[in-house]
Amino acid sequence: MAGQRQEMISKIETGQGGVKLSTLFDVLAALGLEMTLEPRSQSSTADIEDIF
């Protein structure tokens, strides 16, 4: 898919780090999708810490 190796697709599917943004855009384009960024809703510091 999108000229990407299966290993990279698996990394994206399982949420592993180390995926380039350009790779993610290639996959989204192949799926006919686009990414939209919006301001984050108000949340507590604890919620943000869970992301990292």
Distance bins in CASP14 RR format, pairs under 12 A and 6 or more apart:
PFRMAT RR
TARGET T0000
AUTHOR 0000-0000-0000
RMODE 2
METHOD distances of the structure
MODEL  1
1 8 0 0 0 0 1 0 0 0 0 0 0
1 9 1 0 0 1 0 0 0 0 0 0 0
1 10 0 0 0 0 0 1 0 0 0 0 0
1 12 0 0 0 0 0 1 0 0 0 0 0
1 13 0 0 0 0 0 1 0 0 0 0 0
1 23 0 0 0 0 0 1 0 0 0 0 0
1 26 0 0 0 0 1 0 0 0 0 0 0
1 27 1 0 0 1 0 0 0 0 0 0 0
1 28 0 0 0 0 0 1 0 0 0 0 0
1 29 0 0 0 0 0 1 0 0 0 0 0
1 30 1 0 1 0 0 0 0 0 0 0 0
1 31 1 0 0 1 0 0 0 0 0 0 0
1 32 0 0 0 0 0 1 0 0 0 0 0
2 8 0 0 0 0 1 0 0 0 0 0 0
2 9 0 0 0 0 1 0 0 0 0 0 0
2 12 0 0 0 0 0 1 0 0 0 0 0
2 22 0 0 0 0 0 1 0 0 0 0 0
2 23 0 0 0 0 1 0 0 0 0 0 0
2 24 0 0 0 0 1 0 0 0 0 0 0
2 25 0 0 0 0 1 0 0 0 0 0 0
2 26 1 0 1 0 0 0 0 0 0 0 0
2 27 1 0 1 0 0 0 0 0 0 0 0
2 28 0 0 0 0 1 0 0 0 0 0 0
2 29 1 0 0 1 0 0 0 0 0 0 0
2 30 1 1 0 0 0 0 0 0 0 0 0
2 31 0 0 0 0 1 0 0 0 0 0 0
2 32 0 0 0 0 0 1 0 0 0 0 0
2 33 0 0 0 0 0 1 0 0 0 0 0
3 9 0 0 0 0 1 0 0 0 0 0 0
3 23 0 0 0 0 1 0 0 0 0 0 0
3 26 1 0 0 1 0 0 0 0 0 0 0
3 27 0 0 0 0 1 0 0 0 0 0 0
3 29 0 0 0 0 0 1 0 0 0 0 0
3 30 1 0 0 1 0 0 0 0 0 0 0
4 10 0 0 0 0 0 1 0 0 0 0 0
4 11 0 0 0 0 1 0 0 0 0 0 0
4 12 0 0 0 0 1 0 0 0 0 0 0
4 13 0 0 0 0 0 1 0 0 0 0 0
4 19 0 0 0 0 1 0 0 0 0 0 0
4 20 0 0 0 0 0 1 0 0 0 0 0
4 22 0 0 0 0 0 1 0 0 0 0 0
4 23 1 0 0 1 0 0 0 0 0 0 0
4 24 0 0 0 0 1 0 0 0 0 0 0
4 25 0 0 0 0 0 1 0 0 0 0 0
4 26 1 0 0 1 0 0 0 0 0 0 0
4 27 1 0 0 1 0 0 0 0 0 0 0
4 28 0 0 0 0 0 1 0 0 0 0 0
4 29 0 0 0 0 0 1 0 0 0 0 0
4 30 0 0 0 0 1 0 0 0 0 0 0
4 31 0 0 0 0 0 1 0 0 0 0 0
5 11 0 0 0 0 1 0 0 0 0 0 0
5 12 0 0 0 0 0 1 0 0 0 0 0
5 19 0 0 0 0 0 1 0 0 0 0 0
5 23 0 0 0 0 1 0 0 0 0 0 0
5 26 0 0 0 0 0 1 0 0 0 0 0
5 27 0 0 0 0 0 1 0 0 0 0 0
6 12 0 0 0 0 0 1 0 0 0 0 0
6 13 0 0 0 0 0 1 0 0 0 0 0
7 13 0 0 0 0 0 1 0 0 0 0 0
7 14 0 0 0 0 0 1 0 0 0 0 0
7 16 0 0 0 0 0 1 0 0 0 0 0
7 18 0 0 0 0 0 1 0 0 0 0 0
7 19 0 0 0 0 0 1 0 0 0 0 0
7 23 0 0 0 0 0 1 0 0 0 0 0
8 14 0 0 0 0 0 1 0 0 0 0 0
8 15 0 0 0 0 0 1 0 0 0 0 0
8 16 0 0 0 0 1 0 0 0 0 0 0
8 17 0 0 0 0 0 1 0 0 0 0 0
8 18 0 0 0 0 1 0 0 0 0 0 0
8 19 1 0 0 1 0 0 0 0 0 0 0
8 20 0 0 0 0 1 0 0 0 0 0 0
8 22 0 0 0 0 0 1 0 0 0 0 0
8 23 1 0 0 1 0 0 0 0 0 0 0
8 24 0 0 0 0 1 0 0 0 0 0 0
8 26 0 0 0 0 1 0 0 0 0 0 0
8 27 0 0 0 0 1 0 0 0 0 0 0
9 15 0 0 0 0 0 1 0 0 0 0 0
9 16 0 0 0 0 0 1 0 0 0 0 0
9 19 0 0 0 0 1 0 0 0 0 0 0
9 23 0 0 0 0 1 0 0 0 0 0 0
9 24 0 0 0 0 0 1 0 0 0 0 0
9 26 0 0 0 0 0 1 0 0 0 0 0
9 27 1 0 0 1 0 0 0 0 0 0 0
9 30 0 0 0 0 0 1 0 0 0 0 0
9 31 0 0 0 0 0 1 0 0 0 0 0
10 16 1 0 0 1 0 0 0 0 0 0 0
10 17 0 0 0 0 0 1 0 0 0 0 0
10 19 0 0 0 0 0 1 0 0 0 0 0
10 27 0 0 0 0 0 1 0 0 0 0 0
11 17 1 0 0 1 0 0 0 0 0 0 0
11 18 1 0 0 1 0 0 0 0 0 0 0
11 19 1 0 1 0 0 0 0 0 0 0 0
11 20 0 0 0 0 0 1 0 0 0 0 0
11 23 0 0 0 0 1 0 0 0 0 0 0
11 24 0 0 0 0 0 1 0 0 0 0 0
11 27 0 0 0 0 0 1 0 0 0 0 0
12 18 0 0 0 0 1 0 0 0 0 0 0
12 19 1 0 1 0 0 0 0 0 0 0 0
12 20 0 0 0 0 0 1 0 0 0 0 0
12 21 0 0 0 0 0 1 0 0 0 0 0
12 23 1 0 0 1 0 0 0 0 0 0 0
12 24 1 0 0 1 0 0 0 0 0 0 0
12 25 0 0 0 0 0 1 0 0 0 0 0
12 26 0 0 0 0 0 1 0 0 0 0 0
12 27 1 0 0 1 0 0 0 0 0 0 0
12 28 0 0 0 0 1 0 0 0 0 0 0
12 30 0 0 0 0 0 1 0 0 0 0 0
12 31 0 0 0 0 0 1 0 0 0 0 0
13 19 0 0 0 0 0 1 0 0 0 0 0
13 24 0 0 0 0 0 1 0 0 0 0 0
13 27 0 0 0 0 1 0 0 0 0 0 0
15 24 0 0 0 0 0 1 0 0 0 0 0
17 23 0 0 0 0 0 1 0 0 0 0 0
17 24 0 0 0 0 0 1 0 0 0 0 0
17 52 0 0 0 0 0 1 0 0 0 0 0
18 24 0 0 0 0 0 1 0 0 0 0 0
19 25 0 0 0 0 0 1 0 0 0 0 0
19 26 0 0 0 0 0 1 0 0 0 0 0
19 27 0 0 0 0 1 0 0 0 0 0 0
19 28 0 0 0 0 0 1 0 0 0 0 0
20 26 0 0 0 0 1 0 0 0 0 0 0
20 27 0 0 0 0 0 1 0 0 0 0 0
21 27 0 0 0 0 0 1 0 0 0 0 0
21 28 0 0 0 0 0 1 0 0 0 0 0
21 35 0 0 0 0 1 0 0 0 0 0 0
21 37 0 0 0 0 0 1 0 0 0 0 0
22 28 0 0 0 0 0 1 0 0 0 0 0
22 29 0 0 0 0 0 1 0 0 0 0 0
23 29 0 0 0 0 0 1 0 0 0 0 0
23 30 0 0 0 0 0 1 0 0 0 0 0
24 30 0 0 0 0 0 1 0 0 0 0 0
24 31 0 0 0 0 0 1 0 0 0 0 0
24 33 0 0 0 0 0 1 0 0 0 0 0
24 34 0 0 0 0 0 1 0 0 0 0 0
24 35 1 0 0 1 0 0 0 0 0 0 0
25 31 0 0 0 0 0 1 0 0 0 0 0
25 32 0 0 0 0 0 1 0 0 0 0 0
25 33 0 0 0 0 1 0 0 0 0 0 0
25 34 0 0 0 0 1 0 0 0 0 0 0
25 35 1 0 0 1 0 0 0 0 0 0 0
26 32 0 0 0 0 0 1 0 0 0 0 0
26 33 0 0 0 0 0 1 0 0 0 0 0
26 35 0 0 0 0 0 1 0 0 0 0 0
27 33 0 0 0 0 1 0 0 0 0 0 0
27 34 0 0 0 0 0 1 0 0 0 0 0
27 35 0 0 0 0 0 1 0 0 0 0 0
28 34 1 0 0 1 0 0 0 0 0 0 0
28 35 1 0 0 1 0 0 0 0 0 0 0
28 36 0 0 0 0 0 1 0 0 0 0 0
29 35 0 0 0 0 0 1 0 0 0 0 0
40 47 0 0 0 0 1 0 0 0 0 0 0
40 48 0 0 0 0 1 0 0 0 0 0 0
40 51 0 0 0 0 1 0 0 0 0 0 0
41 47 0 0 0 0 1 0 0 0 0 0 0
41 48 0 0 0 0 0 1 0 0 0 0 0
42 48 0 0 0 0 0 1 0 0 0 0 0
43 49 0 0 0 0 0 1 0 0 0 0 0
43 50 0 0 0 0 1 0 0 0 0 0 0
43 51 0 0 0 0 1 0 0 0 0 0 0
44 50 0 0 0 0 1 0 0 0 0 0 0
45 51 0 0 0 0 0 1 0 0 0 0 0
45 52 0 0 0 0 0 1 0 0 0 0 0
46 52 0 0 0 0 0 1 0 0 0 0 0
END
